[in-house]
Amino acid sequence: MTVNLVYTLAKDIVQTEKGVLASYFAFTSKSGEPTGSWLGVLRNAIICMGISGCILCLVRGSWNVKYFLHGIIGTLCIIAVEAVLSIPLYFLSKKYPSIQKHRNAALFISALILALVLLILSNVFGI
C-alpha cells in the first residue's frame, strides 16, 4: 500500500513539475499542458538556453565556448533549484489550498528566504 502511495505522489509531483517546466517555455492551459506541441516547447527551451549563453558572453566581454556553456548551465541550475524548492510547496498546497492559488508568490518568498540564508552563511564563513 505504501509503495502505491509513494508512486502516486511521485507521479503527481512529476506531472506538476512538467507543467511548470512547460510554462517556462510556452503558453500553457490551466492544467499545465502546453497549448502547442512539446516539440515547440523544446525548440523554445533551446532558444532560451542559447540566448542565456550569448548574454553571459556579452556580459563577460569574451565570446568563447566556456562562457557560453556557463550561461546555459547557470540557467539550468536556476530551473533545478526552482524544482527542488517547489516540492515542499506541492505538499503544503495539498494541506493549504491558498498556497496552490498563489504558488508563484510562495515560491518567490521561499527563494528569498534561501537567498538570505545563503548570504548570511557566506558572510559568517567568509565564502
VENNOR-V626787 format. One record per residue. RES is the residue in one letter. SS is DSSP state (H for helix, E for strand, C for the rest). PSI is psi in whole degrees, -180 to 180 (NA if undefined). D_LAST is the distance of its C-alpha to the last C-alpha in Angstrom with 1 decimal. Layout:
RES,SS,PSI,D_LAST  RES,SS,PSI,D_LAST
This chain:
M,C,-43,46.1  T,H,-29,42.3  V,H,-42,41.8  N,H,-37,43.5  L,H,-45,41.4  V,H,-42,38.1  Y,H,-43,39.6  T,H,-44,40.7  L,H,-45,37.3  A,H,-41,35.5  K,H,-40,38.1  D,H,-40,37.7  I,H,-42,33.9  V,H,-41,34.3  Q,H,-41,37.1  T,H,-46,34.9  E,H,-34,32.0  K,H,-40,34.5  G,H,-39,35.8  V,H,-44,32.4  L,H,-41,31.6  A,H,-34,35.1  S,H,-21,34.6  Y,H,-36,31.7  F,H,4,34.0  A,C,166,37.6  F,C,138,39.7  T,E,159,40.2  S,C,-180,42.9  K,C,-29,42.3  S,C,-4,42.1  G,C,1,39.1  E,C,139,41.3  P,E,145,41.1  T,C,-28,44.2  G,C,-158,44.4  S,C,164,44.0  W,H,-25,41.0  L,H,-37,41.5  G,H,-38,41.0  V,H,-44,37.7  L,H,-42,36.6  R,H,-46,37.8  N,H,-37,35.9  A,H,-43,32.7  I,H,-41,33.1  I,H,-44,33.8  C,H,-41,30.7  M,H,-41,28.5  G,H,-41,30.2  I,H,-41,29.8  S,H,-36,26.1  G,H,-42,25.9  C,H,-38,28.1  I,H,-41,26.2  L,H,-39,23.0  C,H,-40,25.2  L,H,-43,26.7  V,H,-41,23.4  R,H,-19,22.2  G,C,13,25.7  S,C,127,26.4  W,C,95,28.5  N,C,169,27.6  V,H,-34,27.3  K,H,-50,23.6  Y,H,-36,22.6  F,H,-47,25.3  L,H,-35,24.1  H,H,-36,20.4  G,H,-42,22.1  I,H,-46,24.1  I,H,-37,21.3  G,H,-43,19.2  T,H,-42,22.3  L,H,-36,22.9  C,H,-40,19.5  I,H,-43,20.1  I,H,-39,23.5  A,H,-41,22.4  V,H,-41,19.9  E,H,-39,22.9  A,H,-41,25.2  V,H,-41,23.1  L,H,-27,22.9  S,H,-12,26.6  I,H,-48,27.8  P,H,-32,27.5  L,H,-31,29.2  Y,H,-47,32.0  F,H,-38,32.8  L,H,-33,32.6  S,H,-23,34.8  K,H,-33,37.4  K,H,-38,37.6  Y,C,103,37.2  P,H,-23,38.9  S,H,-29,37.5  I,H,-36,34.0  Q,H,-38,35.7  K,H,-39,37.3  H,C,48,34.1  R,H,-43,31.8  N,H,-41,29.9  A,H,-42,29.3  A,H,-40,28.1  L,H,-40,25.7  F,H,-44,24.4  I,H,-43,23.9  S,H,-35,22.1  A,H,-39,19.8  L,H,-40,19.1  I,H,-44,18.5  L,H,-43,16.0  A,H,-40,14.1  L,H,-44,14.3  V,H,-44,13.0  L,H,-37,10.0  L,H,-43,9.5  I,H,-45,10.2  L,H,-38,7.9  S,H,-33,4.8  N,H,-36,6.9  V,H,-44,8.1  F,H,-1,5.6  G,C,34,3.8  I,C,NA,0.0
